[in-house]
Amino acid sequence: MTGRRSLLGVWTAAALMAMATPAPASAAPTPSINWKRCPSYSEAVLRARGIEGDRMAEFRTLMARTDCGTLKVPLDYRRPGGRQITIAVTRLKAADKANRLGSVAVNSGGPGGAGYLMPIDHVMMNAANARLNQRHDLIGFDPRGVGYSTKVDCPEPDSGAGHGKGNKRGPGALTESEARQIYDDQVRGNRACSSFDPAFLGGLTTVNIARDLDRIRAGLGERKIGFLALSWGTWLGAVYRSEFPDTVGRMWLDSVAIPHFSTLAFEKGRAEATARDCSRMAGWMAKRDKTYGFGTSRKKAEAALLALRRDYDAKPRTFTDLDFPVAGATVGMLCAQTGPDWPLTAKALSGLRDVTGTTAPHELKQIYSGKPIDIPPGAPEDFNQTMNRATFCNEDTGPRDFASAWSAWQQRLKNHPLTGDFGKFSAVAGCAGWTLPVTTTQVRDSGTSLQLSGHRYESMSPYEWTTRMQQIIGGAVLTVDDDVHGSALMDPTCGAKVATYFETGRLSNGHCRGIQPSA
């Protein structure tokens, strides 16, 4: 299903406050990229990445047009002669070399998301994306802490609902004592992780990654570099544009991140947007009442969905063909999905209302039938949890105490009784126990070309974050009329606007349809 989120998110960290002292990239030696043979990937690896049949040949053709390399950068830019780390870089060369316009670096977000193969992934998504590569080299890179770049993986805790594998709990509302146990486990895990290699983990900050990006630009021999990113990558873009106004080219940021990291603001914004989307789904179902039977108005459908949730809260069901009890939280999860999933989730909700036997509704089994993908040998890392945790905790200025987290959780459940527990309590207390200092970075309007795109109904990066970011850093806003995270890079119509912007610099304050629910 689309719209899932399991990342740490933009969460807490406040106890210590240390303002970063920016050091100019010029303090480090002139960078040089060491180009070398690209990795080769087996068919098993490509299948694990969702590449089948004729698309394997397409991937290999693009890989043959790709340069792969590494460059050395300082772990700490205030000490350019100190410990060095490696950043892995790829360059998918422009198809039309004679009319090449320059380079555009790409980032998939996270933090912790890999970017090594993102140029190829982007081009293979649709023809509009491929158009961007006609006259631009697309630059991928694994940020420090991820994939082929220098990284550290914290040991897995023995237990803990926060970051570990333990502390399993049954259905029903989270109690304060259970929340306290989750919090304590989180503290233990974060203390252990942040002391594992504190020098390296403390260097995982957005401003350092922005400096790495500018070293990549210099190593490529580019006077300026464009940037295309989504999700957390938009925060990286905002920081890069603020720190390096003379070397940033055109920039497009989709599904814009919250301008100021704060546990309470981040979780509150997402919870409110999720509740709004659930209400939208109820209205969509009401227009199709003959199919779903939850009521002929949005208000009636919402009331019926809440009643269904409360019924399953009071009487969780166990089905012979599911390995977990179905409680009210399952109803809330189904109500929190994005538009393209509504036909399936609405059927599953109808099934939960009408079920009388011992087997689960077919649509619910369909939703939960996905098996974990086995990662074959030689597969590149897609996401690094340690980097995700460290980058957010190094920058999050929100409170870390249990009382604040528990109060925020209780308020969230009160405000949003249907979907409030979509997500985890551990997210609210995500950086509890993290011992490294907090780094703060101020972004600003550098006056360079900037296109933002926000999704009107999105819950992962609520639309208001886009408008707030615009107030701080400027730029134009394209409104995508959907609720799908990052869909400006998925929908061909929106993707054509992205390509046109990088070709011409033409900004848009208009609309793009995006990805809509099926009839």
C-alpha positions as CSV (number, residue, x, y, z in Angstrom):
1,M,0.0,0.0,0.0
2,T,1.1,3.5,-0.6
3,G,1.5,6.1,2.1
4,R,3.2,3.8,4.7
5,R,5.7,5.4,7.0
6,S,8.1,3.5,9.3
7,L,11.0,6.0,9.4
8,L,12.1,7.6,12.7
9,G,10.7,10.9,11.3
10,V,11.6,14.4,12.4
11,W,11.6,13.9,16.2
12,T,12.8,15.0,19.5
13,A,16.1,16.3,20.9
14,A,16.7,19.3,23.1
15,A,18.8,18.8,26.2
16,L,21.9,20.2,24.8
17,M,22.0,23.1,22.3
18,A,25.1,23.8,20.3
19,M,25.0,26.2,17.4
20,A,26.9,24.9,14.4
21,T,29.9,27.0,13.3
22,P,29.8,26.9,9.5
23,A,33.1,26.4,7.9
24,P,33.5,27.3,4.2
25,A,34.0,24.3,1.9
26,S,37.1,26.1,0.6
27,A,38.9,25.2,3.9
28,A,39.2,21.6,2.6
29,P,41.5,20.6,-0.2
30,T,40.2,20.8,-3.7
31,P,38.1,17.7,-4.2
32,S,38.7,15.0,-6.8
33,I,36.3,12.2,-7.6
34,N,38.0,8.8,-8.1
35,W,36.0,7.3,-10.9
36,K,36.0,3.5,-11.1
37,R,34.2,0.5,-12.4
38,C,30.5,0.5,-11.4
39,P,29.1,-2.4,-9.4
40,S,27.4,-5.2,-11.4
41,Y,24.0,-6.4,-10.2
42,S,22.5,-9.9,-10.6
43,E,19.1,-10.6,-11.9
44,A,18.1,-11.5,-8.3
45,V,19.2,-8.0,-7.1
46,L,17.2,-6.4,-9.9
47,R,14.1,-8.4,-9.2
48,A,14.4,-7.4,-5.5
49,R,14.3,-3.8,-6.7
50,G,11.1,-4.5,-8.7
51,I,12.8,-4.7,-12.1
52,E,11.5,-7.6,-14.2
53,G,11.6,-8.8,-17.8
54,D,12.5,-6.2,-20.5
55,R,13.2,-3.6,-17.8
56,M,16.3,-5.5,-16.8
57,A,17.8,-4.7,-20.2
58,E,16.7,-1.0,-19.8
59,F,18.5,-0.9,-16.4
60,R,21.7,-2.4,-17.8
61,T,21.6,0.1,-20.7
62,L,21.4,3.0,-18.3
63,M,24.0,1.5,-16.1
64,A,26.4,1.4,-19.0
65,R,25.9,5.1,-19.4
66,T,26.6,5.7,-15.7
67,D,29.9,6.7,-14.1
68,C,30.6,5.6,-10.5
69,G,33.1,7.0,-8.2
70,T,34.0,8.1,-4.7
71,L,35.5,11.3,-3.1
72,K,37.0,12.0,0.2
73,V,35.5,14.7,2.5
74,P,36.3,15.8,6.0
75,L,34.1,14.2,8.7
76,D,34.2,17.6,10.4
77,Y,34.6,20.6,8.1
78,R,35.9,22.7,11.0
79,R,38.9,20.3,10.9
80,P,39.5,19.7,7.2
81,G,42.8,17.9,7.8
82,G,41.3,15.5,10.3
83,R,39.4,12.3,9.8
84,Q,38.3,11.7,6.3
85,I,35.2,9.8,5.1
86,T,34.2,8.5,1.6
87,I,31.1,9.6,-0.3
88,A,29.9,7.4,-3.1
89,V,28.7,9.2,-6.3
90,T,27.1,8.2,-9.6
91,R,26.7,10.2,-12.8
92,L,24.1,9.2,-15.4
93,K,25.4,11.2,-18.3
94,A,23.0,13.2,-20.5
95,A,21.6,11.3,-23.5
96,D,22.0,14.4,-25.7
97,K,25.6,15.4,-25.0
98,A,25.8,17.9,-27.7
99,N,23.0,20.0,-26.1
100,R,23.9,19.2,-22.4
101,L,22.7,21.9,-20.0
102,G,24.5,20.8,-16.8
103,S,24.1,18.5,-13.8
104,V,21.2,17.9,-11.5
105,A,21.8,16.1,-8.2
106,V,18.9,14.0,-6.8
107,N,18.0,12.9,-3.3
108,S,15.2,10.6,-2.2
109,G,14.8,11.8,1.4
110,G,14.9,9.9,4.6
111,P,17.2,10.9,6.1
112,G,18.9,7.6,5.5
113,G,17.7,7.0,2.0
114,A,20.3,5.8,-0.6
115,G,20.8,7.8,-3.7
116,Y,23.4,5.8,-5.6
117,L,21.0,4.4,-8.1
118,M,18.4,7.1,-7.9
119,P,19.3,8.6,-11.3
120,I,18.5,5.3,-13.0
121,D,15.4,4.8,-10.8
122,H,14.2,8.3,-11.7
123,V,14.6,7.8,-15.5
124,M,12.9,4.3,-15.5
125,M,9.8,5.6,-13.7
126,N,8.3,7.3,-16.7
127,A,9.0,9.1,-20.0
128,A,8.7,12.6,-18.4
129,N,11.5,11.7,-15.9
130,A,13.6,10.4,-18.7
131,R,13.3,13.7,-20.5
132,L,15.2,15.4,-17.6
133,N,18.1,13.1,-18.5
134,Q,18.2,14.1,-22.1
135,R,20.1,17.3,-21.5
136,H,21.2,16.9,-17.9
137,D,23.6,14.6,-16.2
138,L,21.8,13.2,-13.2
139,I,24.0,12.9,-10.1
140,G,23.3,10.3,-7.4
141,F,25.1,10.0,-4.1
142,D,24.8,8.0,-0.9
143,P,24.8,10.6,1.9
144,R,27.4,10.1,4.6
145,G,26.2,7.2,6.8
146,V,24.4,5.3,3.9
147,G,25.1,2.6,1.4
148,Y,28.4,2.7,-0.3
149,S,29.5,5.8,1.6
150,T,31.3,5.6,5.0
151,K,28.7,4.4,7.5
152,V,28.2,3.1,11.0
153,D,25.5,0.7,12.0
154,C,24.5,0.8,15.7
155,P,24.1,-2.7,17.2
156,E,20.6,-3.9,17.5
157,P,19.3,-3.5,21.0
158,D,18.3,-6.7,22.8
159,S,14.8,-5.4,23.4
160,G,12.7,-2.4,23.1
161,A,9.6,-1.2,21.2
162,G,11.4,1.9,20.2
163,H,14.3,0.6,18.1
164,G,14.5,-3.0,19.1
165,K,12.6,-6.2,18.5
166,G,11.1,-6.8,21.9
167,N,8.2,-5.4,24.0
168,K,5.5,-7.0,22.0
169,R,2.0,-5.9,23.1
170,G,-1.4,-7.1,22.3
171,P,-4.5,-5.2,21.0
172,G,-6.1,-2.3,22.9
173,A,-5.2,1.2,23.9
174,L,-1.6,1.9,25.0
175,T,-1.4,2.3,28.8
176,E,0.8,4.7,30.6
177,S,2.9,1.9,32.0
178,E,3.3,0.4,28.6
179,A,4.3,3.8,27.2
180,R,6.8,4.2,30.0
181,Q,8.4,0.8,29.1
182,I,8.6,1.9,25.4
183,Y,10.2,5.1,26.5
184,D,12.7,3.5,28.8
185,D,13.7,1.0,26.0
186,Q,14.1,4.0,23.7
187,V,16.4,5.8,26.1
188,R,18.6,2.7,26.5
189,G,18.8,2.1,22.7
190,N,19.6,5.8,22.0
191,R,22.2,6.0,24.7
192,A,23.9,2.9,23.4
193,C,23.8,4.1,19.7
194,S,24.9,7.6,20.3
195,S,28.0,6.3,22.2
196,F,28.9,3.7,19.6
197,D,31.0,6.1,17.4
198,P,30.1,9.5,18.7
199,A,32.6,11.4,16.4
200,F,31.1,9.9,13.3
201,L,27.4,10.0,14.4
202,G,27.8,13.5,15.6
203,G,28.9,14.5,12.1
204,L,25.7,13.3,10.6
205,T,24.0,16.6,10.1
206,T,22.2,18.2,7.2
207,V,24.6,21.1,6.9
208,N,27.5,18.6,6.6
209,I,25.7,16.7,3.9
210,A,25.1,20.0,2.1
211,R,28.8,20.6,2.3
212,D,29.5,17.1,0.9
213,L,27.1,18.0,-1.9
214,D,29.1,21.1,-2.8
215,R,32.3,19.0,-2.7
216,I,30.6,16.7,-5.2
217,R,29.8,19.7,-7.4
218,A,33.4,20.9,-7.3
219,G,34.7,17.4,-8.0
220,L,32.4,17.2,-11.1
221,G,33.9,20.5,-12.3
222,E,30.5,22.2,-12.3
223,R,30.3,25.9,-11.6
224,K,26.7,25.3,-10.4
225,I,24.6,22.3,-9.7
226,G,20.9,21.8,-9.9
227,F,19.0,19.8,-7.2
228,L,15.8,17.7,-7.3
229,A,14.6,16.1,-4.1
230,L,11.6,15.0,-2.1
231,S,10.7,14.6,1.6
232,W,13.7,15.2,3.9
233,G,15.8,15.9,0.8
234,T,13.9,19.1,0.6
235,W,15.4,20.2,3.9
236,L,18.8,19.3,2.5
237,G,18.0,21.4,-0.5
238,A,16.9,24.4,1.6
239,V,20.1,24.1,3.6
240,Y,22.3,23.8,0.5
241,R,20.7,26.8,-1.1
242,S,21.2,28.8,2.1
243,E,24.8,27.8,2.6
244,F,25.9,27.9,-1.1
245,P,23.9,30.5,-3.0
246,D,26.8,31.1,-5.5
247,T,27.0,27.5,-6.6
248,V,23.4,26.3,-6.5
249,G,21.5,26.1,-9.8
250,R,17.8,25.5,-10.3
251,M,16.2,23.6,-7.5
252,W,12.9,21.7,-7.3
253,L,11.7,20.4,-3.9
254,D,8.7,18.1,-3.7
255,S,6.7,17.1,-0.5
256,V,8.4,19.8,1.5
257,A,9.7,19.0,5.0
258,I,8.7,20.9,8.1
259,P,10.8,24.1,8.3
260,H,11.7,23.6,12.0
261,F,12.3,20.2,13.6
262,S,10.2,19.6,16.6
263,T,8.7,16.4,17.9
264,L,5.4,18.0,18.9
265,A,5.0,20.1,15.8
266,F,5.9,17.2,13.5
267,E,3.7,14.6,15.1
268,K,0.8,17.1,15.5
269,G,1.0,18.2,11.9
270,R,1.0,14.6,10.6
271,A,-1.8,13.5,12.9
272,E,-4.0,16.4,11.8
273,A,-3.3,15.8,8.1
274,T,-4.1,12.1,8.5
275,A,-7.4,12.8,10.2
276,R,-8.3,15.2,7.4
277,D,-7.5,12.5,4.8
278,C,-9.7,10.0,6.7
279,S,-12.5,12.5,6.5
280,R,-11.9,12.9,2.7
281,M,-12.0,9.1,2.3
282,A,-15.3,9.1,4.2
283,G,-16.7,11.6,1.7
284,W,-15.5,9.5,-1.2
285,M,-17.1,6.4,0.3
286,A,-20.4,8.4,0.9
287,K,-20.6,9.1,-2.9
288,R,-20.4,5.3,-3.4
289,D,-22.7,4.3,-0.6
290,K,-24.3,1.6,-2.8
291,T,-20.9,-0.1,-2.8
292,Y,-19.7,0.4,0.7
293,G,-22.8,1.1,2.8
294,F,-21.3,3.5,5.4
295,G,-23.8,6.4,4.8
296,T,-24.7,8.9,2.1
297,S,-22.9,11.9,3.6
298,R,-19.3,12.4,4.8
299,K,-20.6,13.0,8.3
300,K,-22.6,9.8,8.4
301,A,-19.7,7.8,7.0
302,E,-17.3,9.2,9.5
303,A,-19.6,8.3,12.3
304,A,-20.1,4.8,11.0
305,L,-16.3,4.3,10.7
306,L,-15.8,5.6,14.3
307,A,-18.5,3.2,15.5
308,L,-16.7,0.3,13.7
309,R,-13.4,1.3,15.3
310,R,-15.0,1.4,18.8
311,D,-16.6,-2.0,18.2
312,Y,-13.2,-3.5,17.4
313,D,-11.6,-1.7,20.3
314,A,-14.1,-3.3,22.7
315,K,-14.1,-6.7,21.0
316,P,-10.9,-7.5,19.0
317,R,-11.4,-10.4,16.6
318,T,-9.1,-13.3,15.9
319,F,-9.3,-14.9,12.5
320,T,-7.9,-18.3,11.6
321,D,-6.0,-17.0,8.5
322,L,-4.3,-14.0,10.1
323,D,-1.5,-14.2,12.6
324,F,-2.6,-11.2,14.7
325,P,-5.8,-10.1,16.4
326,V,-7.7,-7.3,14.6
327,A,-8.5,-4.4,16.9
328,G,-9.6,-0.8,16.5
329,A,-6.1,0.2,15.5
330,T,-6.5,-1.8,12.3
331,V,-9.6,0.2,11.5
332,G,-7.7,3.4,12.1
333,M,-4.8,2.2,9.9
334,L,-7.2,1.5,7.0
335,C,-8.7,4.9,7.4
336,A,-5.3,6.5,7.2
337,Q,-4.3,5.4,3.7
338,T,-3.8,7.5,0.6
339,G,-6.3,8.0,-2.2
340,P,-5.0,5.3,-4.6
341,D,-5.7,2.7,-1.9
342,W,-9.2,3.8,-1.0
343,P,-11.1,1.2,-3.2
344,L,-9.2,-1.6,-1.5
345,T,-9.3,-0.2,2.1
346,A,-13.0,0.7,1.8
347,K,-13.7,-2.9,0.8
348,A,-11.7,-4.1,3.7
349,L,-13.6,-1.8,6.1
350,S,-16.9,-3.1,4.7
351,G,-15.7,-6.6,5.2
352,L,-14.8,-6.0,8.8
353,R,-18.2,-4.6,9.4
354,D,-20.0,-7.5,7.8
355,V,-17.8,-10.5,8.7
356,T,-19.5,-13.3,10.6
357,G,-17.2,-16.3,10.1
358,T,-13.7,-17.2,11.4
359,T,-11.8,-16.1,8.3
360,A,-10.7,-12.6,7.6
361,P,-12.3,-10.5,4.8
362,H,-10.5,-11.2,1.5
363,E,-9.4,-7.5,1.1
364,L,-7.9,-7.4,4.5
365,K,-5.8,-10.5,3.8
366,Q,-4.8,-8.9,0.5
367,I,-3.5,-5.9,2.3
368,Y,-1.5,-8.0,4.8
369,S,-0.4,-10.6,2.3
370,G,2.9,-8.9,1.4
371,K,6.0,-10.9,2.5
372,P,9.3,-9.3,3.4
373,I,11.6,-9.1,0.4
374,D,14.6,-11.2,0.8
375,I,17.7,-9.1,0.2
376,P,20.0,-11.1,-2.2
377,P,23.8,-10.9,-1.9
378,G,25.3,-7.9,-3.6
379,A,22.2,-5.7,-3.3
380,P,22.8,-2.0,-2.5
381,E,21.5,-0.6,0.7
382,D,18.2,1.3,0.3
383,F,18.0,2.8,3.7
384,N,20.1,3.1,6.8
385,Q,18.3,3.4,10.1
386,T,21.3,4.5,12.1
387,M,21.8,7.5,9.8
388,N,18.1,8.3,10.0
389,R,18.1,8.3,13.8
390,A,21.4,10.2,14.1
391,T,20.6,13.0,11.6
392,F,17.2,13.7,13.1
393,C,18.3,13.4,16.8
394,N,21.3,15.6,16.1
395,E,19.0,18.4,14.9
396,D,15.7,18.0,16.7
397,T,15.1,20.6,19.3
398,G,11.9,19.2,20.8
399,P,11.5,18.0,24.4
400,R,12.8,14.5,25.2
401,D,11.1,13.8,28.6
402,F,8.4,11.2,29.1
403,A,5.8,13.6,30.4
404,S,5.9,15.7,27.2
405,A,5.7,12.6,25.0
406,W,2.8,11.0,26.9
407,S,0.9,14.3,27.0
408,A,1.2,14.8,23.3
409,W,0.1,11.2,22.6
410,Q,-3.0,11.5,24.9
411,Q,-3.9,14.8,23.2
412,R,-3.5,13.2,19.8
413,L,-5.9,10.4,20.7
414,K,-8.4,12.8,22.1
415,N,-8.3,15.1,19.0
416,H,-8.4,12.2,16.5
417,P,-10.2,9.2,17.9
418,L,-10.4,7.4,14.6
419,T,-6.8,7.7,13.4
420,G,-4.8,9.2,16.3
421,D,-2.9,6.0,17.0
422,F,-1.8,5.6,13.4
423,G,2.0,5.5,14.0
424,K,3.8,4.6,17.1
425,F,4.2,6.2,20.5
426,S,8.0,5.6,20.1
427,A,7.9,8.2,17.2
428,V,6.8,10.9,19.7
429,A,9.8,10.0,21.9
430,G,12.1,9.2,19.1
431,C,15.3,10.8,20.4
432,A,14.8,10.2,24.1
433,G,18.2,9.3,25.6
434,W,20.3,10.6,22.6
435,T,23.4,12.0,24.1
436,L,25.0,14.0,21.3
437,P,24.7,17.8,21.1
438,V,21.9,19.4,19.0
439,T,23.0,21.3,15.9
440,T,20.7,24.1,14.6
441,T,20.7,25.5,11.0
442,Q,18.9,28.5,9.8
443,V,17.6,28.5,6.3
444,R,16.9,31.7,4.3
445,D,16.0,33.1,0.9
446,S,19.1,33.2,-1.1
447,G,17.3,34.7,-4.1
448,T,18.2,31.8,-6.4
449,S,15.7,29.9,-8.7
450,L,13.5,27.7,-6.6
451,Q,10.3,25.7,-7.3
452,L,8.4,24.0,-4.5
453,S,5.6,21.5,-4.9
454,G,3.2,20.7,-2.1
455,H,0.5,18.1,-2.1
456,R,-2.9,19.5,-1.1
457,Y,-4.0,16.5,1.0
458,E,-0.8,14.8,1.9
459,S,-0.3,13.6,5.5
460,M,3.5,12.6,5.4
461,S,4.5,16.2,4.4
462,P,1.4,18.3,5.1
463,Y,0.7,21.0,2.6
464,E,1.1,23.8,5.2
465,W,4.7,22.8,5.6
466,T,5.3,23.8,1.9
467,T,3.7,27.3,2.4
468,R,5.6,27.8,5.7
469,M,8.8,26.9,4.0
470,Q,8.0,29.3,1.1
471,Q,7.5,32.1,3.7
472,I,11.1,31.5,4.9
473,I,13.1,30.7,1.7
474,G,10.9,32.0,-1.1
475,G,10.3,30.3,-4.4
476,A,7.1,29.4,-6.3
477,V,4.6,26.7,-5.2
478,L,3.1,24.2,-7.5
479,T,0.0,22.7,-5.8
480,V,-0.4,19.0,-6.5
481,D,-4.0,18.0,-6.0
482,D,-3.4,14.6,-4.4
483,D,-2.3,13.0,-1.2
484,V,0.6,10.9,-2.4
485,H,4.0,11.6,-1.0
486,G,6.5,12.6,-3.7
487,S,4.1,12.0,-6.6
488,A,5.5,15.0,-8.6
489,L,8.3,12.6,-9.5
490,M,5.8,9.7,-10.2
491,D,3.0,11.3,-12.2
492,P,4.0,12.0,-15.9
493,T,2.0,15.2,-16.1
494,C,3.7,16.7,-13.0
495,G,7.0,15.1,-14.1
496,A,6.8,17.0,-17.4
497,K,6.6,20.3,-15.4
498,V,9.8,19.2,-13.5
499,A,11.6,18.6,-16.8
500,T,10.4,21.9,-18.3
501,Y,11.6,23.8,-15.2
502,F,15.1,22.5,-15.4
503,E,15.2,23.1,-19.1
504,T,13.9,26.7,-19.1
505,G,13.8,27.9,-15.5
506,R,10.1,28.7,-15.8
507,L,8.4,28.8,-12.4
508,S,4.8,27.7,-11.8
509,N,2.3,28.8,-9.1
510,G,-0.4,26.6,-10.7
511,H,-1.8,23.2,-10.1
512,C,-1.0,19.6,-11.1
513,R,-3.5,16.8,-10.8
514,G,-1.2,14.2,-9.4
515,I,-2.3,10.6,-8.6
516,Q,-6.0,10.2,-7.9
517,P,-8.2,7.4,-6.5
518,S,-9.6,5.1,-9.1
519,A,-13.4,5.2,-9.6
